[in-house]
Amino acid sequence: MPEADKVLTKLSSLFNKNRTNWIEVDFSPWGSDEKGLCQFTVIKDAILSQRIIEFNYFGSSGKKSARRVEPIKLIFKVNAWYLQAFCLTRNSFRMFKIVRMSEVLLTQEVFSKEVFEKLPNSDQTQEPQKWLPVRLHISAEGAYRVYDEFNEEDITKNKDGSFTVTTTLPETEWLIRYILSFGADVEVLAPQNIRGMLRQELNKIAIKYQR
């Protein structure tokens, strides 16, 4: 990978190292299987060669749609890889979560460099969303996720080893599933309506396991 070699050379110079085997730069996601690695490589090659790609995309609602895009940049944000691209299907710049992309096809169609000049900030290519102030109590057992997923200034460590986190999170269906991913290590202190939504979701889960 030529671009990886350039990064390694610069890092070696910066840290006064002549060898590059002391550091590894891997642009693929953790836990990728062979199919995932192949897909990631196709996207990378498309960006470097400025070629249009086609793929199927699953939106947050689970709806599947066919897309043709001019791929511009790979972005790693909040523990996930995204593709920033100009979507020819929707005629606008968009951010695509790579794990939601399937059947990625590299075409022979080359797109113009002008698309890079019009590229907006990555935050502007995401669908607008509401943000909700949330206060969480996370047990000491959940410490391994606290500093990975929240800003240090949002975290207060309590005397018993637990944490209080005051932050803002997207006000979407994802929020409930995200909080539930902490299992018994988290309690939502505020807002109250999220506590109620969690209670309803937990009741649905409990009913399934009572059958």
Backbone bond lengths (Angstrom), bond angles and torsions (degrees), N, CA, C in turn:
res aa  C-N    CA-C-N  psi(-1)  N-CA   C-N-CA  omega(-1)  CA-C   N-CA-C  phi
1 M - - - 1.456 - - 1.521 109.60 -
2 P 1.353 118.23 107.44 1.463 120.73 -176.46 1.508 113.16 -58.34
3 E 1.363 117.46 -41.01 1.465 119.35 -177.23 1.527 110.99 -67.46
4 A 1.343 116.99 -33.03 1.464 120.04 177.10 1.522 110.28 -68.17
5 D 1.342 116.96 -38.83 1.461 120.95 178.53 1.522 110.97 -61.54
6 K 1.332 116.11 -39.58 1.466 119.87 179.29 1.527 110.63 -64.01
7 V 1.342 115.81 -42.66 1.466 120.64 178.94 1.528 110.02 -61.35
8 L 1.340 116.52 -45.73 1.468 121.33 -178.77 1.521 111.26 -63.46
9 T 1.330 116.63 -40.25 1.464 120.51 179.38 1.524 110.81 -63.07
10 K 1.329 116.97 -43.52 1.464 121.17 179.13 1.528 111.02 -64.99
11 L 1.349 115.95 -41.90 1.461 119.34 179.52 1.521 111.07 -66.28
12 S 1.328 116.96 -38.83 1.464 120.72 178.82 1.516 110.57 -61.87
13 S 1.329 116.46 -41.69 1.467 121.27 178.40 1.520 110.63 -65.34
14 L 1.347 115.21 -42.64 1.464 120.14 -178.20 1.519 111.72 -62.49
15 F 1.342 116.72 -41.55 1.458 120.96 -177.41 1.529 113.44 -95.98
16 N 1.359 115.03 11.21 1.469 119.07 175.50 1.521 112.49 63.11
17 K 1.307 116.78 38.89 1.464 121.99 179.82 1.525 109.00 -114.88
18 N 1.344 116.10 137.16 1.453 120.22 177.80 1.522 111.69 -87.70
19 R 1.331 116.73 -26.21 1.452 121.21 -178.96 1.531 110.43 -97.95
20 T 1.325 116.15 154.07 1.464 120.00 179.18 1.531 112.67 -109.52
21 N 1.355 117.72 -1.02 1.468 118.57 -176.52 1.521 113.05 -80.59
22 W 1.323 117.78 3.15 1.463 121.70 177.39 1.534 111.45 -85.89
23 I 1.337 116.41 -8.41 1.463 120.40 -178.92 1.520 108.66 -143.05
24 E 1.332 116.70 147.63 1.463 121.08 179.08 1.513 109.45 -130.77
25 V 1.316 116.23 132.10 1.460 121.93 175.91 1.519 107.79 -110.99
26 D 1.331 116.66 115.05 1.457 121.98 -178.06 1.524 108.18 -119.42
27 F 1.323 117.47 118.39 1.455 121.36 -175.88 1.522 113.26 -87.89
28 S 1.320 117.66 3.55 1.459 120.59 -179.27 1.521 110.67 -94.85
29 P 1.359 117.99 155.46 1.469 120.68 -179.22 1.519 111.43 -70.40
30 W 1.339 116.30 155.78 1.461 120.97 174.06 1.521 109.40 -62.55
31 G 1.343 115.26 142.96 1.463 119.93 174.47 1.514 114.43 72.17
32 S 1.343 117.86 15.79 1.454 119.29 -178.82 1.525 110.77 -69.17
33 D 1.345 115.84 135.09 1.450 118.70 171.99 1.527 108.05 -84.99
34 E 1.329 117.18 -178.39 1.465 120.31 -176.30 1.528 111.45 -60.73
35 K 1.339 116.21 -38.81 1.460 120.78 179.53 1.531 110.77 -64.65
36 G 1.349 115.67 -43.22 1.459 120.08 -179.96 1.518 111.93 -64.34
37 L 1.343 115.91 -40.89 1.466 120.48 179.61 1.522 110.39 -65.34
38 C 1.331 116.84 -41.02 1.457 121.67 179.49 1.526 110.35 -62.46
39 Q 1.339 116.45 -44.01 1.460 121.20 179.32 1.522 111.24 -62.65
40 F 1.335 115.63 -42.41 1.452 120.45 179.46 1.526 110.31 -62.40
41 T 1.330 117.05 -40.55 1.459 122.28 -179.95 1.526 111.10 -65.55
42 V 1.339 117.06 -39.92 1.469 121.49 178.22 1.531 110.26 -60.51
43 I 1.332 116.09 -44.60 1.465 120.66 -179.91 1.526 110.44 -64.11
44 K 1.329 115.81 -44.26 1.467 120.68 178.67 1.529 111.47 -59.82
45 D 1.338 115.92 -46.18 1.465 120.99 179.77 1.527 111.41 -63.37
46 A 1.328 116.14 -36.79 1.464 120.51 179.91 1.527 111.06 -64.97
47 I 1.333 116.25 -39.87 1.468 120.63 178.77 1.525 110.28 -64.61
48 L 1.336 116.54 -46.48 1.462 120.96 -176.66 1.526 112.46 -67.96
49 S 1.334 117.01 -33.36 1.464 120.44 -178.46 1.525 113.09 -97.55
50 Q 1.346 116.59 1.61 1.468 122.92 179.62 1.530 111.65 53.30
51 R 1.334 114.56 53.52 1.465 119.98 179.25 1.526 110.46 -117.70
52 I 1.303 115.54 143.80 1.461 122.73 -179.12 1.533 109.67 -69.16
53 I 1.328 116.24 141.41 1.463 120.82 174.32 1.520 109.97 -119.54
54 E 1.314 115.38 154.35 1.461 122.67 175.73 1.520 108.36 -122.55
55 F 1.329 117.22 143.83 1.460 120.53 179.86 1.521 110.18 -163.35
56 N 1.315 115.37 167.27 1.464 121.39 171.41 1.522 108.01 -97.16
57 Y 1.328 115.98 141.37 1.470 119.69 -177.15 1.522 110.25 -130.07
58 F 1.337 114.89 134.61 1.462 121.38 177.21 1.528 109.02 -101.75
59 G 1.338 116.61 114.65 1.454 121.32 179.26 1.516 111.30 -72.26
60 S 1.328 116.42 176.19 1.474 120.79 -177.55 1.529 111.61 -62.91
61 S 1.334 117.15 -22.28 1.467 120.42 178.85 1.530 111.71 -86.35
62 G 1.357 116.53 -5.16 1.456 120.77 -179.54 1.521 113.44 92.33
63 K 1.341 117.08 -1.42 1.462 120.60 -179.83 1.528 110.01 -75.10
64 K 1.340 115.02 134.21 1.464 121.49 -177.98 1.522 110.06 -95.59
65 S 1.344 116.25 135.02 1.463 119.98 177.80 1.526 109.85 -141.32
66 A 1.334 115.82 148.37 1.467 121.63 177.95 1.526 108.53 -86.82
67 R 1.333 116.58 135.13 1.467 120.87 -178.05 1.525 111.45 -128.53
68 R 1.341 115.07 146.88 1.460 123.26 168.13 1.523 106.41 -123.43
69 V 1.327 116.37 124.69 1.467 118.57 -174.89 1.522 111.68 -136.83
70 E 1.336 114.00 158.53 1.461 122.36 169.97 1.526 106.54 -100.76
71 P 1.326 118.78 101.60 1.472 122.02 -174.06 1.529 111.50 -73.38
72 I 1.328 115.69 134.76 1.460 120.05 -174.29 1.521 113.32 -118.18
73 K 1.338 116.49 -45.68 1.461 118.34 -170.92 1.519 111.15 -152.66
74 L 1.342 116.93 141.39 1.463 122.68 170.59 1.519 108.29 -94.10
75 I 1.324 115.76 133.88 1.467 120.84 -177.39 1.526 108.87 -129.76
76 F 1.337 116.10 132.63 1.461 120.65 174.11 1.516 107.44 -104.70
77 K 1.336 116.41 117.55 1.458 120.22 -175.62 1.523 109.83 -146.38
78 V 1.342 115.29 132.51 1.466 122.05 178.38 1.533 110.84 48.93
79 N 1.326 114.89 55.26 1.465 122.46 173.97 1.523 114.75 63.67
80 A 1.316 118.44 23.74 1.467 120.36 179.41 1.526 110.16 -148.39
81 W 1.342 115.42 151.59 1.457 122.42 176.59 1.526 109.86 -91.50
82 Y 1.341 115.56 138.77 1.456 122.58 177.61 1.525 109.71 -128.69
83 L 1.323 115.74 153.12 1.451 121.62 171.86 1.516 108.31 -110.22
84 Q 1.334 116.06 122.78 1.457 120.56 173.24 1.529 106.90 -93.90
85 A 1.322 116.35 127.13 1.456 119.71 -173.10 1.523 110.69 -153.36
86 F 1.349 114.82 163.98 1.461 119.13 169.95 1.520 106.63 -94.93
87 C 1.330 116.03 117.40 1.454 121.61 -176.90 1.531 109.27 -85.61
88 L 1.327 116.16 112.94 1.458 121.24 178.62 1.522 111.19 -71.29
89 T 1.322 117.33 -25.57 1.462 122.06 178.71 1.526 110.96 -69.66
90 R 1.350 116.71 -40.61 1.463 121.45 -178.28 1.539 112.58 -102.53
91 N 1.335 116.61 -5.25 1.463 123.26 179.17 1.536 112.29 56.61
92 S 1.352 115.53 45.27 1.464 120.44 178.26 1.524 109.61 -160.66
93 F 1.336 116.30 162.30 1.454 120.86 175.78 1.527 108.76 -73.25
94 R 1.333 116.09 138.55 1.457 120.84 -178.72 1.522 110.70 -141.76
95 M 1.365 114.66 160.80 1.463 122.15 172.45 1.524 107.12 -112.12
96 F 1.338 116.24 127.92 1.460 120.86 -179.95 1.523 109.70 -116.76
97 K 1.324 116.35 127.69 1.456 120.37 176.16 1.523 107.89 -74.90
98 I 1.330 117.23 123.26 1.457 120.81 -169.80 1.529 113.12 -63.42
99 V 1.339 117.80 -34.19 1.470 119.01 -179.92 1.529 111.98 -67.19
100 R 1.332 117.74 -15.23 1.463 121.31 178.65 1.531 111.89 -93.59
101 M 1.319 116.95 -1.40 1.459 121.27 179.03 1.528 109.79 -92.62
102 S 1.327 116.86 140.62 1.463 120.35 177.27 1.525 109.49 -141.11
103 E 1.337 114.96 158.35 1.467 121.83 178.13 1.529 111.41 52.20
104 V 1.316 115.62 51.80 1.464 120.92 -179.33 1.527 109.67 -73.88
105 L 1.330 115.55 125.46 1.468 121.66 -177.57 1.522 109.89 -119.85
106 L 1.312 116.44 126.05 1.464 122.12 176.74 1.528 108.52 -87.85
107 T 1.328 117.91 116.01 1.464 121.38 -179.82 1.532 109.83 -88.47
108 Q 1.320 115.45 175.77 1.468 120.92 177.47 1.528 111.67 -94.51
109 E 1.343 116.12 3.04 1.466 120.67 -177.64 1.534 110.45 -82.02
110 V 1.318 115.40 125.59 1.466 121.63 -179.46 1.530 108.86 -98.86
111 F 1.320 116.51 137.18 1.463 119.68 178.58 1.530 110.77 -105.90
112 S 1.313 116.15 162.26 1.460 122.85 -173.64 1.526 111.79 -76.65
113 K 1.325 115.45 152.35 1.466 121.29 177.27 1.530 111.49 -69.07
114 E 1.320 117.02 -15.18 1.465 120.72 -177.69 1.527 112.20 -59.92
115 V 1.338 116.72 -26.48 1.465 120.25 -178.74 1.532 110.79 -62.66
116 F 1.349 117.30 -30.35 1.459 120.94 179.41 1.531 111.28 -68.79
117 E 1.332 115.87 -33.09 1.465 120.30 -178.76 1.522 112.03 -70.68
118 K 1.329 116.89 -25.84 1.462 121.38 -178.79 1.530 112.30 -94.13
119 L 1.322 116.06 1.01 1.465 120.60 -173.61 1.526 111.72 -62.42
120 P 1.342 117.78 121.87 1.468 120.54 176.94 1.520 111.11 -81.20
121 N 1.315 116.26 172.81 1.460 121.08 172.43 1.526 109.01 -57.39
122 S 1.356 116.64 143.36 1.465 119.82 -175.82 1.522 112.61 -56.86
123 D 1.350 118.41 -33.66 1.456 120.92 -179.80 1.530 111.91 -66.37
124 Q 1.363 115.86 -25.86 1.461 119.77 -178.04 1.520 112.32 -78.76
125 T 1.339 117.96 -14.03 1.463 120.89 -179.06 1.521 111.89 -93.23
126 Q 1.327 116.71 -0.06 1.456 120.26 176.57 1.521 109.80 -92.65
127 E 1.321 115.63 152.65 1.451 119.54 178.38 1.525 108.78 -64.51
128 P 1.353 116.96 136.05 1.460 119.02 179.94 1.523 111.50 -59.49
129 Q 1.325 117.52 140.97 1.457 119.93 -179.39 1.522 110.68 -146.30
130 K 1.323 115.30 156.70 1.450 120.90 178.60 1.527 109.43 -85.00
131 W 1.325 115.82 149.89 1.469 121.54 178.28 1.517 108.18 -118.34
132 L 1.318 115.57 137.48 1.464 122.04 -173.94 1.523 111.02 -116.48
133 P 1.350 118.21 127.02 1.469 119.77 174.32 1.526 109.73 -66.85
134 V 1.319 116.49 129.17 1.468 121.81 -176.35 1.523 109.53 -133.77
135 R 1.340 116.32 140.07 1.469 121.15 174.73 1.520 108.18 -121.05
136 L 1.334 115.68 123.93 1.461 121.89 -174.88 1.522 111.25 -119.97
137 H 1.326 115.65 145.35 1.461 121.15 168.95 1.519 107.07 -110.49
138 I 1.328 116.30 119.42 1.462 121.30 -177.11 1.523 108.86 -117.43
139 S 1.306 116.00 129.02 1.465 120.95 -176.21 1.523 111.62 -67.24
140 A 1.324 115.96 165.88 1.464 121.29 178.57 1.523 110.80 -60.00
141 E 1.342 117.09 -30.58 1.466 121.11 179.56 1.522 112.03 -67.28
142 G 1.325 116.43 -20.61 1.466 120.17 179.70 1.515 113.40 -94.88
143 A 1.320 116.45 11.80 1.470 121.07 -175.88 1.525 112.62 -59.27
144 Y 1.332 116.72 -32.20 1.467 119.95 -175.87 1.531 112.40 -62.14
145 R 1.345 117.08 -20.62 1.466 119.85 179.72 1.524 113.16 -99.29
146 V 1.320 116.22 -21.51 1.467 120.13 -172.22 1.524 112.04 -58.74
147 Y 1.345 116.49 -54.21 1.463 119.72 -175.38 1.527 111.88 -79.56
148 D 1.336 117.51 -14.61 1.463 120.41 174.84 1.521 111.79 -76.60
149 E 1.325 116.56 -33.18 1.463 119.94 -167.00 1.526 115.28 -115.34
150 F 1.344 117.79 -7.73 1.455 119.65 179.70 1.527 110.71 -130.22
151 N 1.324 115.71 153.77 1.462 120.42 177.41 1.523 110.51 -70.51
152 E 1.324 115.30 143.95 1.468 120.13 -176.58 1.527 111.74 -57.25
153 E 1.347 116.58 -38.03 1.466 119.59 -177.73 1.530 112.63 -69.55
154 D 1.327 117.71 -13.84 1.466 121.52 178.85 1.528 112.41 -92.08
155 I 1.342 116.59 -3.16 1.465 121.44 -172.04 1.531 111.18 -108.48
156 T 1.328 116.37 131.62 1.462 121.97 172.24 1.523 107.79 -119.93
157 K 1.332 116.47 122.63 1.459 119.44 178.55 1.520 109.03 -88.29
158 N 1.317 116.39 128.34 1.463 122.08 -178.29 1.528 111.09 -89.83
159 K 1.335 116.62 164.83 1.470 121.89 -175.76 1.526 112.58 -62.27
160 D 1.332 117.09 -30.03 1.467 119.94 -178.00 1.535 112.40 -85.46
161 G 1.342 116.80 6.42 1.462 120.37 178.93 1.516 113.88 92.96
162 S 1.328 117.27 -8.51 1.467 120.84 177.75 1.529 109.40 -81.05
163 F 1.344 116.33 178.66 1.461 120.96 -176.16 1.524 110.23 -134.22
164 T 1.314 114.86 146.03 1.456 121.31 169.62 1.519 106.82 -112.86
165 V 1.315 116.46 123.53 1.463 121.88 -177.70 1.525 108.85 -115.50
166 T 1.325 116.32 124.17 1.461 122.21 176.24 1.516 107.56 -115.30
167 T 1.325 116.19 112.79 1.461 120.12 -172.28 1.522 110.00 -149.88
168 T 1.332 116.70 -176.51 1.458 122.16 172.31 1.527 107.80 -121.07
169 L 1.336 115.87 138.82 1.459 121.79 -179.18 1.526 109.07 -132.26
170 P 1.337 117.57 154.37 1.472 120.37 -179.07 1.527 111.53 -60.03
171 E 1.317 116.19 132.56 1.466 121.36 -179.72 1.529 108.79 -86.42
172 T 1.327 115.29 75.08 1.465 122.29 -179.17 1.526 108.95 -136.29
173 E 1.341 116.12 177.45 1.462 120.60 176.86 1.529 110.60 -61.66
174 W 1.335 115.56 -26.03 1.467 120.62 179.19 1.524 111.45 -59.22
175 L 1.331 117.12 -33.10 1.465 121.35 -174.89 1.526 111.89 -57.80
176 I 1.318 117.85 -46.70 1.466 121.34 -178.80 1.527 110.28 -62.87
177 R 1.334 116.20 -45.22 1.473 119.81 -179.81 1.534 110.78 -64.99
178 Y 1.315 115.79 -36.36 1.468 119.75 179.46 1.522 110.57 -64.17
179 I 1.321 117.32 -47.51 1.464 121.09 -179.65 1.527 110.35 -63.09
180 L 1.336 116.40 -40.87 1.464 120.10 179.27 1.526 112.03 -64.45
181 S 1.349 117.23 -23.97 1.462 119.73 -179.55 1.526 112.33 -66.21
182 F 1.346 117.06 -16.30 1.467 121.12 176.53 1.529 111.45 -81.66
183 G 1.333 116.63 -10.13 1.456 120.05 -178.35 1.517 111.76 61.14
184 A 1.333 116.82 -138.60 1.469 121.81 -177.66 1.527 112.49 -78.38
185 D 1.331 118.19 -0.71 1.468 120.98 -178.03 1.517 113.11 -78.98
186 V 1.342 118.16 -8.37 1.455 120.03 -176.68 1.524 111.71 -125.47
187 E 1.343 115.00 147.77 1.467 122.24 169.43 1.527 106.91 -134.88
188 V 1.316 115.98 129.63 1.465 120.74 176.27 1.524 108.19 -80.98
189 L 1.317 115.80 119.55 1.464 120.37 178.69 1.527 110.97 -87.25
190 A 1.324 116.53 -32.21 1.463 122.49 178.46 1.520 107.89 -161.35
191 P 1.335 116.37 148.92 1.472 129.18 2.55 1.526 112.30 -84.29
192 Q 1.308 115.08 164.40 1.459 121.18 -175.50 1.528 112.33 -65.99
193 N 1.335 117.75 -34.88 1.464 119.01 -176.64 1.532 111.51 -65.49
194 I 1.333 117.25 -29.34 1.466 120.32 177.07 1.524 109.99 -70.62
195 R 1.336 116.47 -37.15 1.466 120.13 175.30 1.530 109.96 -59.13
196 G 1.334 115.61 -42.37 1.457 120.08 179.73 1.521 112.18 -65.50
197 M 1.317 116.61 -40.83 1.470 120.65 179.23 1.526 110.81 -66.07
198 L 1.322 116.49 -37.36 1.466 120.58 177.40 1.526 110.67 -65.99
199 R 1.331 116.31 -40.43 1.463 120.71 179.29 1.527 110.28 -61.25
200 Q 1.327 116.82 -41.92 1.460 120.88 179.08 1.526 111.07 -64.37
201 E 1.335 115.63 -43.13 1.464 119.49 -178.99 1.525 111.29 -66.12
202 L 1.332 116.21 -40.31 1.466 120.31 178.41 1.526 111.60 -65.57
203 N 1.344 116.75 -35.25 1.470 120.11 176.77 1.526 110.77 -64.34
204 K 1.334 116.64 -40.31 1.471 120.43 177.35 1.520 111.08 -61.81
205 I 1.338 115.76 -41.50 1.459 120.47 178.88 1.520 110.88 -65.15
206 A 1.343 115.88 -43.41 1.461 120.51 -178.56 1.526 111.37 -62.73
207 I 1.349 116.62 -38.96 1.467 120.95 179.65 1.515 110.83 -62.19
208 K 1.329 117.36 -39.87 1.461 120.83 -179.90 1.522 111.75 -61.59
209 Y 1.332 116.80 -35.75 1.460 120.41 -176.84 1.525 112.94 -89.50
210 Q 1.347 116.99 -3.82 1.459 121.06 175.39 1.520 111.91 -89.30
211 R 1.316 116.32 -12.62 1.469 120.43 -177.33 1.521 110.98 -71.41
